[in-house]
Amino acid sequence: MLEAAGNGSLKALYVMGENPVFNLPDANTVAASLKKLEFLVVQDIFMTETAQLADVVLPALSWGEKYGTFTNMERRIQCVRKTVGREGMEDWRIIAEVSKHMSVRMQYTDAGAVFEEITRISPLHRDLTYDEIAGGHTIYPYKGEPLRGAIDEIRIEKGVGVYPADPLLLALDRPLFHSGTLSRKSPALLKIYAEAVARISPATAGTLGIASGDIIRVSTGIGSFELPAVIDTHVENSVVMVPNIFEGKGALSLIATSLDPVLKAPVLDNTAVTIACVGKVDA
């Protein structure tokens, strides 16, 4: 879709609960593609980097501000209840209002009505009721019916990785529960991980004459920014670890856009990076 937006074949885009300008590689290219759209709509709970480019921003609500359900990786359906009041609208209500103005009227009255339609349309949710989810024991498909009727072997082809000549690679630092667009709004998480840093091994620091706390410039083929250095014995000598959390200093903005030929997913590995000290901690 971003490629289509960039070449002009996609005219409009509706982004719901996602921040592609920050969460996809090469932020400049992503932003440039979105700017070429004739009409961009963003539905989110914060004014994200993507929302700032939108023609229309629809104010949604977070999970604690609305009623509904979430399904985890265990397939367990869990009921959530509104505990905090805030201006905005539930996602289903926003979609229903947009639909109404496009001459298709949706007759929902609440989140339970949406779930009731799911149970009529989706075979995996057949016979479920919204009321029984509150007990916390509801797993789809209901009554233990199998997800698939066949078992097959997954074949894995082993290949040889290709690494750049530069000995340092950019790696994503992934602090627990701290991932960016939403978590950087959390005072508790910011107390644990307050700012973007570049983590390097003692060997790398020694070779380049970098001390913990020095300001270093992290550069790739498409951009650079400056971060405090942290020397970490758990970091491999071949990588520089940078988080993708803080605005203007996300690791993904330094990774060029490329897709895996099989998965068609963004490739995040094997980006060559250089670092240089631009400010000493004791200066």
VENBELZI-V578210 format. One record per pair of residues at least 4 apart in sequence whose C-alpha atoms are under 7 Angstrom apart, sorted by the first residue. I is the first residue (numbers start at 1). J is the second residue. Records with the same first field share a line. If there is no record, write none. Layout:
I=J ; J
This chain:
1=5
2=6 ; 30 ; 33
3=7
4=8 ; 9 ; 10
5=9 ; 10 ; 11 ; 33 ; 34 ; 36 ; 37
6=33 ; 36
8=36
10=37
11=37 ; 38 ; 39
12=37 ; 38 ; 39 ; 40
13=39 ; 40 ; 41
14=40 ; 41 ; 42
15=41 ; 42 ; 43
16=42 ; 43 ; 44
17=43 ; 44
19=23 ; 48 ; 49 ; 50
20=24 ; 50
21=27 ; 30 ; 31 ; 49 ; 50
22=27 ; 49
23=252
24=252
25=252 ; 253 ; 255 ; 256 ; 257
26=30 ; 252 ; 253 ; 254 ; 255 ; 256 ; 257
27=31 ; 253
28=32
29=33
30=34
31=35
32=36
35=53
39=55
40=54 ; 55 ; 56
41=54 ; 55 ; 56 ; 57
42=51 ; 54 ; 56 ; 57 ; 58
43=57 ; 58 ; 59 ; 60
44=58 ; 59 ; 60
45=59 ; 60 ; 61 ; 62
47=51 ; 52
48=52 ; 181
50=54
51=57
59=88 ; 89
60=88 ; 89 ; 90 ; 91
61=65 ; 66 ; 88 ; 89 ; 90
62=66
64=81 ; 82 ; 83 ; 84
65=82 ; 83 ; 84 ; 85 ; 86
66=81 ; 82 ; 90
67=80 ; 81 ; 82 ; 111
68=79 ; 80 ; 81 ; 111
69=77 ; 78 ; 79 ; 80
70=77 ; 78 ; 79
71=75 ; 76 ; 77 ; 78
72=76 ; 77
75=139 ; 140
76=138 ; 139 ; 140
77=133 ; 138 ; 139
78=133 ; 134 ; 136
79=133 ; 134
89=93 ; 94
90=94
91=95
92=96
93=97
94=98
95=99
96=100 ; 106
97=101
98=102
99=103 ; 104 ; 105
100=104 ; 105 ; 106
108=113 ; 114
109=113
110=114
111=115
112=116 ; 130
113=117
114=118
115=119 ; 130
116=120 ; 129 ; 130
117=121
118=122 ; 125
119=125 ; 126 ; 127 ; 128
120=126
122=126
124=140 ; 141 ; 142
125=140 ; 141 ; 142
126=142
127=142
128=142
133=137 ; 138
141=145 ; 147
163=270
164=270 ; 272
166=272
167=238
168=238 ; 239 ; 240 ; 272 ; 273 ; 274
169=238 ; 239 ; 240 ; 270 ; 271 ; 272 ; 273
170=239 ; 240 ; 241 ; 271 ; 272 ; 273
171=239 ; 240 ; 241 ; 242
172=241 ; 242 ; 243 ; 244 ; 251
173=241 ; 242 ; 243
174=179 ; 243
178=183 ; 189
179=183 ; 244 ; 245
180=184 ; 244 ; 245 ; 246
181=245
183=189
184=190 ; 245 ; 246
186=190
187=191
188=192
189=193
190=194
195=246
196=227 ; 243 ; 246 ; 249
197=227 ; 228 ; 229 ; 230 ; 242
198=227 ; 228 ; 229 ; 230 ; 240 ; 241 ; 242
199=229 ; 230 ; 231 ; 232 ; 240 ; 241 ; 242
200=204 ; 205 ; 230 ; 231 ; 232 ; 235 ; 239 ; 240 ; 241
201=205 ; 231 ; 232 ; 233 ; 235 ; 236 ; 237
202=206 ; 231 ; 232 ; 233
203=207 ; 237
204=208 ; 237
205=209 ; 210 ; 211 ; 231
206=210
210=214 ; 277
212=229 ; 230 ; 231
213=228 ; 229 ; 230 ; 281
214=228 ; 229 ; 277 ; 279 ; 280 ; 281
215=226 ; 227 ; 228 ; 229 ; 277 ; 278 ; 279 ; 280
216=226 ; 227 ; 228 ; 229 ; 275 ; 276 ; 277 ; 278 ; 279
217=224 ; 225 ; 226 ; 227 ; 275 ; 276 ; 277 ; 278
218=224 ; 225 ; 226 ; 273 ; 274 ; 275 ; 276
219=223 ; 224 ; 225 ; 273 ; 274 ; 275
220=224 ; 254 ; 272 ; 273 ; 274
222=254 ; 256
223=254
224=254
225=249
242=251
243=250 ; 251
244=250 ; 251 ; 252
245=250
246=250
255=268 ; 271
257=266
258=266 ; 267
259=264 ; 265 ; 266 ; 267
260=264 ; 265 ; 266 ; 267
